[in-house]
Amino acid sequence: MGFKSDISKKLVAAIESVTVLNGYSQDIKLVQFDKIRLNITDYQDFELPAVQIIDMSKLFNHEMSRSKSSWFLAIELCMRTTEQIGVVDQLSLWDLEEDIMRAIMEDPKLSLNYVLHCKMVDSITDLHLQAPNYVSTLGIEIMYYEPVTRQNC
């Protein structure tokens, strides 16, 4: 399996651990990496709160026979008021956003020996443009080493 595949699986698992049973404010119902929904209204109530992870870009610096990579991802949290969730407001969105950050930072190397660190880059909250659907986006940078040649694998 490739580096991005390994990292994405670990990242999804970290976010899926956000449950009330694990001490967080709510249960994340759905985490998707490769089936991004462009219209937030496409989520059914039973799928919320949902997270979709969007591949933004990758930068790398060659260091002899390996490269130091920085992979940028957008972690988009989608919520709206439902019977199960209750009323969604800015406070509940912030709480769940912080839960996701804490879950990732529990293991900032994602238990992968080539990952240097996961770093939160930014946070954007959109409560108004898509109301009653509330969206928060966390920017994350994952720094890791990968071989440049097959001989280093």
MINU-30118 format. One record per residue (C-alpha): x, y, z; residue number from 1. Coordinates in Angstrom, 1 decimal, decimal comma. Layout:
N
+--------+--------+--------+-----+
!     px !     py !     pz !   i !
+--------+--------+--------+-----+
!      X !      Y !      Z ! NUM !
...
+--------+--------+--------+-----+
//
This chain:
153
+--------+--------+--------+-----+
!     px !     py !     pz !   i !
+--------+--------+--------+-----+
!    0,0 !    0,0 !    0,0 !   1 !
!    1,2 !    3,5 !   -0,7 !   2 !
!    2,1 !    6,2 !    1,8 !   3 !
!   -1,0 !    8,3 !    1,2 !   4 !
!   -3,2 !    5,2 !    1,4 !   5 !
!   -1,7 !    4,3 !    4,8 !   6 !
!   -2,0 !    7,8 !    6,1 !   7 !
!   -5,6 !    8,2 !    4,9 !   8 !
!   -6,7 !    5,0 !    6,7 !   9 !
!   -5,1 !    6,1 !    9,9 !  10 !
!   -6,6 !    9,6 !    9,7 !  11 !
!  -10,1 !    8,1 !    9,0 !  12 !
!   -9,7 !    5,8 !   12,0 !  13 !
!   -8,7 !    8,7 !   14,3 !  14 !
!  -11,8 !   10,7 !   13,2 !  15 !
!  -14,1 !    7,6 !   13,5 !  16 !
!  -12,9 !    7,4 !   17,2 !  17 !
!  -14,9 !   10,6 !   17,9 !  18 !
!  -17,8 !    9,1 !   19,8 !  19 !
!  -19,6 !    9,8 !   23,1 !  20 !
!  -18,4 !    6,4 !   24,4 !  21 !
!  -14,7 !    7,7 !   23,9 !  22 !
!  -15,4 !   10,9 !   25,8 !  23 !
!  -16,2 !   13,2 !   23,0 !  24 !
!  -19,2 !   15,5 !   22,7 !  25 !
!  -21,0 !   13,6 !   19,9 !  26 !
!  -20,6 !   10,6 !   17,6 !  27 !
!  -19,3 !   11,2 !   14,1 !  28 !
!  -21,6 !    9,1 !   12,0 !  29 !
!  -19,8 !    9,1 !    8,6 !  30 !
!  -16,2 !    9,7 !    7,5 !  31 !
!  -15,4 !    9,8 !    3,8 !  32 !
!  -12,2 !   10,4 !    2,0 !  33 !
!  -12,9 !    9,4 !   -1,6 !  34 !
!  -16,6 !   10,0 !   -2,0 !  35 !
!  -16,9 !   13,7 !   -1,5 !  36 !
!  -20,3 !   15,3 !   -1,7 !  37 !
!  -20,3 !   18,7 !   -3,3 !  38 !
!  -23,7 !   19,6 !   -2,0 !  39 !
!  -24,0 !   19,3 !    1,8 !  40 !
!  -27,8 !   18,9 !    1,5 !  41 !
!  -27,0 !   15,4 !    0,0 !  42 !
!  -26,4 !   14,1 !    3,5 !  43 !
!  -29,3 !   12,2 !    5,1 !  44 !
!  -30,0 !   13,0 !    8,8 !  45 !
!  -28,8 !    9,6 !   10,0 !  46 !
!  -25,4 !   10,3 !    8,4 !  47 !
!  -24,8 !   13,4 !   10,4 !  48 !
!  -22,5 !   14,7 !   11,8 !  49 !
!  -20,4 !   13,8 !    8,9 !  50 !
!  -16,7 !   14,4 !    7,9 !  51 !
!  -15,3 !   14,4 !    4,5 !  52 !
!  -11,6 !   14,7 !    3,9 !  53 !
!  -10,5 !   16,5 !    0,8 !  54 !
!   -7,0 !   16,2 !   -0,8 !  55 !
!   -5,8 !   19,7 !   -1,4 !  56 !
!   -2,1 !   19,6 !   -2,4 !  57 !
!    1,3 !   18,1 !   -1,8 !  58 !
!    4,6 !   19,8 !   -1,6 !  59 !
!    7,9 !   18,0 !   -1,3 !  60 !
!   11,6 !   18,7 !   -0,9 !  61 !
!   14,1 !   16,1 !   -2,2 !  62 !
!   16,7 !   15,1 !    0,4 !  63 !
!   19,1 !   12,8 !   -1,3 !  64 !
!   17,3 !    9,5 !   -1,8 !  65 !
!   14,1 !   10,5 !   -0,1 !  66 !
!   11,7 !   13,4 !    0,0 !  67 !
!   10,2 !   15,3 !    2,9 !  68 !
!    6,6 !   15,7 !    2,0 !  69 !
!    3,9 !   18,0 !    3,2 !  70 !
!    0,4 !   16,8 !    2,3 !  71 !
!   -2,4 !   19,3 !    2,8 !  72 !
!   -5,9 !   18,1 !    3,5 !  73 !
!   -9,2 !   19,8 !    4,3 !  74 !
!  -11,3 !   18,1 !    7,0 !  75 !
!  -14,8 !   19,3 !    6,4 !  76 !
!  -17,3 !   18,8 !    9,3 !  77 !
!  -21,0 !   18,9 !    8,2 !  78 !
!  -23,9 !   19,2 !   10,7 !  79 !
!  -27,5 !   20,4 !   10,8 !  80 !
!  -30,3 !   20,2 !   13,4 !  81 !
!  -31,8 !   16,7 !   13,5 !  82 !
!  -33,8 !   14,7 !   16,1 !  83 !
!  -30,7 !   12,7 !   17,0 !  84 !
!  -28,2 !   15,6 !   17,2 !  85 !
!  -30,6 !   18,3 !   18,5 !  86 !
!  -30,2 !   22,0 !   17,7 !  87 !
!  -26,9 !   22,8 !   16,0 !  88 !
!  -25,4 !   26,1 !   16,8 !  89 !
!  -22,0 !   27,7 !   16,7 !  90 !
!  -21,0 !   26,2 !   20,1 !  91 !
!  -21,9 !   22,7 !   19,1 !  92 !
!  -20,0 !   23,0 !   15,9 !  93 !
!  -16,9 !   24,3 !   17,7 !  94 !
!  -17,1 !   21,6 !   20,3 !  95 !
!  -17,2 !   18,8 !   17,6 !  96 !
!  -14,4 !   20,6 !   15,6 !  97 !
!  -12,2 !   20,6 !   18,7 !  98 !
!  -13,1 !   16,9 !   19,3 !  99 !
!  -11,8 !   16,1 !   15,8 ! 100 !
!   -8,6 !   18,0 !   16,5 ! 101 !
!   -8,0 !   16,2 !   19,8 ! 102 !
!   -8,6 !   12,8 !   18,2 ! 103 !
!   -6,0 !   13,5 !   15,5 ! 104 !
!   -3,5 !   15,0 !   18,0 ! 105 !
!   -3,8 !   11,9 !   20,3 ! 106 !
!   -1,3 !   10,4 !   17,9 ! 107 !
!    0,1 !   13,2 !   15,7 ! 108 !
!    2,4 !   10,6 !   14,0 ! 109 !
!   -0,6 !    8,3 !   13,2 ! 110 !
!    1,5 !    5,4 !   14,5 ! 111 !
!    3,4 !    5,4 !   11,2 ! 112 !
!    7,2 !    5,5 !   11,5 ! 113 !
!    7,6 !    7,7 !    8,4 ! 114 !
!    5,2 !   10,4 !    9,6 ! 115 !
!    6,9 !   13,3 !   11,3 ! 116 !
!    3,8 !   15,2 !   12,5 ! 117 !
!    0,2 !   16,2 !   11,7 ! 118 !
!   -0,2 !   19,9 !   12,1 ! 119 !
!   -3,4 !   21,9 !   12,2 ! 120 !
!   -3,0 !   24,8 !    9,8 ! 121 !
!   -6,3 !   26,6 !   10,0 ! 122 !
!  -10,0 !   26,5 !   10,8 ! 123 !
!  -12,9 !   28,1 !    8,9 ! 124 !
!  -16,5 !   28,1 !   10,2 ! 125 !
!  -19,3 !   28,6 !    7,8 ! 126 !
!  -22,6 !   28,9 !    9,7 ! 127 !
!  -24,5 !   31,2 !    7,3 ! 128 !
!  -23,9 !   30,6 !    3,7 ! 129 !
!  -25,5 !   27,1 !    3,7 ! 130 !
!  -27,9 !   27,4 !    6,6 ! 131 !
!  -29,5 !   25,2 !    8,0 ! 132 !
!  -26,4 !   23,1 !    7,1 ! 133 !
!  -23,4 !   24,1 !    9,2 ! 134 !
!  -19,9 !   23,5 !    7,9 ! 135 !
!  -16,5 !   23,8 !    9,5 ! 136 !
!  -13,3 !   23,1 !    7,7 ! 137 !
!  -10,0 !   22,2 !    9,4 ! 138 !
!   -6,9 !   22,6 !    7,4 ! 139 !
!   -4,3 !   19,9 !    8,2 ! 140 !
!   -0,7 !   19,4 !    7,1 ! 141 !
!    0,8 !   15,9 !    7,3 ! 142 !
!    4,6 !   15,9 !    7,1 ! 143 !
!    6,3 !   12,7 !    6,3 ! 144 !
!    9,3 !   11,1 !    4,6 ! 145 !
!    9,0 !    8,9 !    1,5 ! 146 !
!   11,6 !    7,2 !   -0,7 ! 147 !
!   12,4 !    8,7 !   -4,1 ! 148 !
!   13,7 !    5,5 !   -5,5 ! 149 !
!   12,5 !    1,9 !   -5,3 ! 150 !
!   15,8 !    0,9 !   -3,7 ! 151 !
!   14,8 !    2,8 !   -0,6 ! 152 !
!   11,4 !    1,1 !    0,0 ! 153 !
+--------+--------+--------+-----+
//
